Amino acid sequence: MFDWVQNLADWLVYSGFNIGVGTKLGDALNFFIYDTIKILILLFIITSVMGVVNSYFPVDKIRNFLSRNKLFRLEYLFASTFGAVTPFCSCSSVPLFIGFVKGGIPLGVTFAFLITSPLVNEVAIAMFIGMFGLKATVIYVTSGILLGMIGGSILGKLNLEKQLSPWVQGILANAKKEKDFEEEKIPFVQRLPEIFREAFGIIKSVFWYIIIGIGLGALMHGFIPTGFFEAYISKDNPFAVPIAVILGVPMYSNAAGVLPVIQVFVQKGIPIGTAIAFMMAVVGLSIPEATLLKKVMTWKLIAIFFSVVTICIIISGYLFNIIL
């Protein structure tokens, strides 16, 4: 879907700017251009689709279905599974998070999607099978979905809705006021301009968060050497898993981008559980993601979200090392 964006980024960086292929600056700039265009397109598409959903579908019924009180509720499984089948990285999942919150989906269920979406997707699964085999892939996919369910369930129990940013609180308040498009029977074609205006409004409000977040990710992607991490997460270190997770959080990449690095880690003797924990931290948590989330959450909520997911990833890493 986004091959043309990658081709455009390649042409701009390597031909237009005449920067060498494989250089740190070239890799960083290519990453920045590609992800910026891709995320802005996704943001517009997703917010537009959610605008249609909010206007014409029974969101109240969906919200009621997803709000039933049970210990391990099916909505967490649905949200995590939906996250697993959507090809979004951590930063491009944020626009859908906004749409879920605006649609009235419970915050814990929304977090379940946000956790799983960057961790598991079809590209990562295909690469994982080729690199580590079917058994490791099944365990990886299952753990990614369970991680979303458990993390979302924990966060949902904490009643954190008040920790959403004032901007989101305003969106929720306006959503209640601007109800009744269905009742007014406004034709879909007439409704489209308003949907697009809302989509552009959201893009405008989060634009600089996206630019800053992807810029940080591009710098980390292009200038942090792989060998820097290998010195700290060898198999002889009993604290390798938490160290790997802590080292992975500042980075930013999607699963397909970091898997070749993980393969190198494993080939050099780093336990697969430690390597996968590092990968989950890179794709599921990142400073760029925190920058984007600041638009929709308070720092307190971001800290709680990161802490819960970090603990779950560390536990998963140790379990991977035992099983595999």
C-alpha positions as CSV (number, residue, x, y, z in Angstrom):
1,M,0.0,0.0,0.0
2,F,2.8,2.4,0.9
3,D,5.4,1.2,-1.6
4,W,5.0,4.5,-3.6
5,V,5.8,6.4,-0.4
6,Q,9.0,4.4,0.1
7,N,9.9,5.0,-3.5
8,L,9.3,8.7,-3.1
9,A,11.4,8.8,0.1
10,D,14.2,6.9,-1.7
11,W,14.2,9.3,-4.7
12,L,14.1,12.4,-2.5
13,V,16.9,11.3,-0.2
14,Y,19.3,9.5,-2.6
15,S,18.6,11.4,-5.8
16,G,17.0,14.7,-4.9
17,F,19.3,15.4,-1.9
18,N,22.1,13.3,-3.3
19,I,22.8,11.6,0.1
20,G,24.6,8.2,0.0
21,V,22.7,5.0,0.4
22,G,23.4,3.3,3.7
23,T,24.7,6.5,5.4
24,K,23.4,7.4,8.9
25,L,22.0,10.7,7.6
26,G,20.4,9.0,4.6
27,D,18.8,6.3,6.7
28,A,17.5,8.8,9.3
29,L,16.1,11.2,6.6
30,N,14.6,8.4,4.6
31,F,12.9,7.0,7.7
32,F,11.6,10.5,8.6
33,I,10.1,11.3,5.2
34,Y,8.5,7.8,4.8
35,D,7.0,7.6,8.2
36,T,5.7,11.2,8.2
37,I,3.9,10.8,4.9
38,K,2.6,7.4,5.8
39,I,1.3,8.4,9.3
40,L,-0.4,11.6,8.0
41,I,-2.2,9.6,5.3
42,L,-3.2,7.0,7.9
43,L,-4.3,9.7,10.2
44,F,-6.6,11.2,7.6
45,I,-8.1,7.9,6.5
46,I,-8.6,6.6,10.0
47,T,-10.2,9.8,11.4
48,S,-12.4,10.0,8.3
49,V,-13.6,6.4,8.7
50,M,-14.2,7.0,12.4
51,G,-16.2,10.1,11.6
52,V,-18.5,7.9,9.4
53,V,-18.7,5.3,12.2
54,N,-19.5,8.0,14.8
55,S,-22.2,9.4,12.6
56,Y,-23.9,6.4,11.2
57,F,-23.2,3.3,13.3
58,P,-24.7,2.4,16.7
59,V,-21.6,3.4,18.8
60,D,-23.7,3.4,21.9
61,K,-24.6,-0.3,21.4
62,I,-20.9,-1.1,20.7
63,R,-19.9,0.8,23.8
64,N,-22.5,-1.1,25.9
65,F,-21.3,-4.4,24.5
66,L,-17.7,-3.6,25.3
67,S,-18.5,-2.4,28.8
68,R,-19.9,-5.5,30.4
69,N,-18.2,-6.3,33.8
70,K,-16.3,-9.5,33.7
71,L,-12.8,-10.4,34.8
72,F,-11.4,-11.4,31.4
73,R,-13.9,-10.0,29.0
74,L,-14.2,-10.9,25.4
75,E,-13.8,-7.2,24.4
76,Y,-10.1,-7.3,25.4
77,L,-9.6,-10.4,23.2
78,F,-11.4,-8.7,20.3
79,A,-9.4,-5.5,20.7
80,S,-6.1,-7.4,21.0
81,T,-6.9,-9.6,18.0
82,F,-7.9,-6.5,16.0
83,G,-4.6,-5.0,16.9
84,A,-2.8,-8.1,15.8
85,V,-4.4,-8.0,12.3
86,T,-3.8,-4.3,11.7
87,P,-0.4,-3.3,10.2
88,F,0.2,-0.3,12.4
89,C,3.4,0.7,14.2
90,S,3.1,2.3,17.7
91,C,2.9,5.9,16.4
92,S,0.4,5.2,13.6
93,S,-1.8,3.4,16.1
94,V,-2.3,6.7,18.0
95,P,-4.8,8.1,15.5
96,L,-7.0,5.0,15.9
97,F,-6.7,5.4,19.6
98,I,-8.2,8.9,19.3
99,G,-11.0,7.5,17.2
100,F,-11.7,4.7,19.7
101,V,-11.8,7.2,22.6
102,K,-14.0,9.6,20.6
103,G,-16.3,6.7,19.8
104,G,-16.8,5.9,23.5
105,I,-14.9,2.6,23.6
106,P,-13.7,1.9,27.2
107,L,-10.2,3.1,27.8
108,G,-8.9,-0.3,28.9
109,V,-10.2,-1.9,25.7
110,T,-8.6,0.9,23.7
111,F,-5.3,0.3,25.4
112,A,-5.5,-3.4,24.6
113,F,-5.6,-2.5,20.9
114,L,-2.8,0.1,21.3
115,I,-0.5,-2.4,23.0
116,T,-1.0,-5.3,20.6
117,S,-1.2,-3.4,17.3
118,P,2.5,-2.6,16.9
119,L,3.7,-5.9,18.3
120,V,2.0,-8.3,15.9
121,N,1.2,-8.0,12.2
122,E,1.2,-10.2,9.2
123,V,4.6,-9.0,7.9
124,A,6.3,-9.6,11.3
125,I,4.7,-13.1,11.5
126,A,6.0,-14.0,8.0
127,M,9.5,-12.8,8.9
128,F,9.4,-14.5,12.3
129,I,8.5,-17.9,10.8
130,G,11.4,-17.6,8.4
131,M,13.9,-16.5,11.1
132,F,12.9,-18.5,14.2
133,G,10.5,-21.2,13.1
134,L,6.8,-22.0,13.7
135,K,6.9,-22.8,17.4
136,A,8.6,-19.5,18.3
137,T,6.2,-17.6,16.0
138,V,3.1,-19.1,17.6
139,I,4.4,-18.3,21.1
140,Y,5.3,-14.8,19.9
141,V,1.8,-14.1,18.4
142,T,0.0,-15.6,21.4
143,S,2.1,-13.6,23.9
144,G,1.5,-10.4,22.0
145,I,-2.3,-10.8,22.1
146,L,-2.2,-11.9,25.8
147,L,0.1,-8.9,26.6
148,G,-2.6,-6.6,25.1
149,M,-5.4,-8.3,27.0
150,I,-3.6,-8.3,30.3
151,G,-2.2,-4.8,30.0
152,G,-5.5,-3.4,28.8
153,S,-7.4,-5.2,31.6
154,I,-5.0,-3.8,34.3
155,L,-5.2,-0.3,32.9
156,G,-9.0,-0.5,32.6
157,K,-9.3,-1.4,36.3
158,L,-7.4,1.8,37.2
159,N,-10.2,4.2,36.1
160,L,-7.8,6.5,34.2
161,E,-10.3,8.4,32.1
162,K,-9.6,11.6,34.0
163,Q,-6.0,11.4,32.9
164,L,-6.9,12.0,29.3
165,S,-5.7,15.3,28.0
166,P,-8.0,18.4,28.1
167,W,-8.0,18.3,24.3
168,V,-9.5,14.8,24.3
169,Q,-11.9,15.8,27.1
170,G,-13.0,18.6,24.8
171,I,-13.5,16.2,21.9
172,L,-15.7,13.9,24.1
173,A,-17.8,16.9,25.3
174,N,-18.3,18.1,21.7
175,A,-19.1,14.6,20.6
176,K,-22.1,14.5,23.0
177,K,-23.3,17.9,21.7
178,E,-23.0,17.1,18.0
179,K,-24.9,13.8,18.1
180,D,-28.0,13.1,16.0
181,F,-26.7,13.1,12.5
182,E,-28.6,9.8,12.2
183,E,-31.7,11.4,13.6
184,E,-31.5,14.3,11.2
185,K,-31.2,11.8,8.3
186,I,-28.4,13.8,6.7
187,P,-27.4,12.1,3.4
188,F,-24.0,10.5,3.4
189,V,-22.7,12.7,0.5
190,Q,-23.7,15.9,2.4
191,R,-22.1,14.6,5.6
192,L,-18.7,14.0,3.9
193,P,-17.4,17.6,3.9
194,E,-18.0,17.8,7.7
195,I,-16.3,14.5,8.2
196,F,-13.3,15.7,6.2
197,R,-13.2,19.0,8.1
198,E,-13.1,17.1,11.3
199,A,-10.3,14.9,10.0
200,F,-8.2,17.8,8.9
201,G,-8.9,19.5,12.2
202,I,-7.4,16.5,14.1
203,I,-4.4,16.4,11.7
204,K,-3.8,20.1,12.3
205,S,-4.0,19.7,16.1
206,V,-1.5,16.8,16.3
207,F,0.8,17.7,13.3
208,W,3.7,19.0,15.3
209,Y,3.5,16.1,17.7
210,I,3.8,13.8,14.8
211,I,6.8,15.7,13.3
212,I,8.7,15.9,16.6
213,G,8.0,12.2,17.4
214,I,9.0,10.9,14.1
215,G,12.1,13.2,14.0
216,L,13.2,11.7,17.3
217,G,12.6,8.2,16.0
218,A,14.6,9.0,12.8
219,L,17.6,10.1,14.7
220,M,17.6,7.0,16.9
221,H,16.9,4.8,13.8
222,G,19.8,6.3,11.9
223,F,22.5,7.0,14.5
224,I,22.4,4.4,17.3
225,P,24.6,1.5,16.3
226,T,23.5,-2.1,16.9
227,G,26.7,-3.0,18.7
228,F,25.9,-0.6,21.5
229,F,23.2,-2.9,22.8
230,E,25.0,-6.2,22.4
231,A,27.5,-5.2,25.1
232,Y,24.7,-5.1,27.7
233,I,22.3,-8.0,27.0
234,S,24.5,-11.1,26.7
235,K,23.2,-14.5,28.0
236,D,25.5,-14.3,31.1
237,N,23.7,-11.3,32.5
238,P,20.7,-12.3,34.7
239,F,19.3,-8.7,34.3
240,A,19.6,-8.8,30.5
241,V,15.9,-8.9,29.9
242,P,15.0,-5.7,31.9
243,I,18.2,-4.0,30.5
244,A,17.1,-5.0,27.0
245,V,13.6,-3.5,27.5
246,I,15.0,-0.3,29.0
247,L,17.5,0.1,26.1
248,G,14.7,-0.6,23.6
249,V,12.2,1.9,24.8
250,P,14.1,5.0,23.5
251,M,14.2,3.5,20.0
252,Y,11.5,3.5,17.4
253,S,10.9,1.1,14.6
254,N,8.2,-1.3,13.4
255,A,8.4,-5.1,13.9
256,A,9.6,-5.7,10.3
257,G,12.3,-3.1,10.7
258,V,13.7,-4.4,14.0
259,L,13.4,-8.2,13.3
260,P,16.7,-8.4,11.2
261,V,18.5,-6.8,14.2
262,I,16.9,-9.4,16.5
263,Q,18.1,-12.2,14.2
264,V,21.6,-10.8,14.5
265,F,21.3,-10.7,18.3
266,V,20.2,-14.4,18.4
267,Q,23.0,-15.4,16.0
268,K,25.5,-13.8,18.4
269,G,24.3,-15.8,21.3
270,I,21.8,-13.5,23.0
271,P,18.8,-15.6,24.3
272,I,15.8,-15.3,22.1
273,G,13.5,-14.2,24.9
274,T,15.8,-11.3,25.7
275,A,16.0,-10.4,22.0
276,I,12.2,-10.6,21.7
277,A,11.7,-8.5,24.8
278,F,14.0,-5.9,23.2
279,M,11.9,-6.0,20.0
280,M,8.7,-5.6,21.9
281,A,10.0,-2.6,23.8
282,V,11.2,-1.0,20.5
283,V,7.9,-1.5,18.6
284,G,5.5,-1.3,21.5
285,L,7.0,1.6,23.5
286,S,9.1,4.5,22.4
287,I,9.9,8.1,23.2
288,P,8.4,9.2,19.8
289,E,5.2,7.3,20.8
290,A,5.2,9.1,24.2
291,T,5.5,12.4,22.4
292,L,2.5,11.7,20.2
293,L,0.5,10.3,23.2
294,K,1.1,13.6,25.0
295,K,-1.6,15.1,22.8
296,V,-4.2,12.6,24.1
297,M,-2.9,11.8,27.6
298,T,-1.4,13.5,30.7
299,W,2.2,12.6,31.6
300,K,0.8,10.6,34.5
301,L,-1.2,8.4,32.3
302,I,1.7,7.9,29.9
303,A,3.9,6.9,32.8
304,I,1.3,4.4,34.0
305,F,0.8,3.0,30.5
306,F,4.5,2.6,29.9
307,S,5.1,1.1,33.4
308,V,2.4,-1.6,33.0
309,V,3.5,-2.6,29.5
310,T,7.2,-2.6,30.5
311,I,6.6,-5.0,33.4
312,C,4.5,-7.2,31.1
313,I,7.2,-7.3,28.5
314,I,9.9,-8.1,31.0
315,I,7.9,-11.0,32.4
316,S,7.3,-12.2,28.8
317,G,11.0,-12.1,28.1
318,Y,11.9,-14.3,31.0
319,L,9.1,-16.8,30.0
320,F,10.4,-16.9,26.4
321,N,13.9,-17.7,27.7
322,I,12.4,-20.6,29.8
323,I,10.1,-22.0,27.0
324,L,12.5,-21.6,24.1
